[in-house]
């Protein structure tokens, strides 16, 4: 064997070593590809979960919007009802004021009527007393004449 064959053998050994290292690199690359595929799958799962969350969030936004509308409607109904109640209270206040005025007028008339009745009662008492005195005088006059 000559030098050339030894060099060729050495080159073949080195090529064989390089092939083995290349095979190792290919295996590592295949492992990285598998890991990358796993990451892609996990990322796809995360994307699906994010899409689901976005859909749920969109649904929640719609529900919140609906609730805001309902609250706004309820507030409007309460405001309308409050105005109605205030209008009724104002009307009741006016009616009560009219009643107070009527009671005051009636009290004044009652007082005047009671004063007039007292005057009439005194006049009737006076007339009754005067009639009695006149009857008494007539009685004594008839007795003297008689």
MODELLER restraints for C-alpha pairs under 7 A, 6 or more apart:
rsr = mdl.restraints
at = mdl.atoms
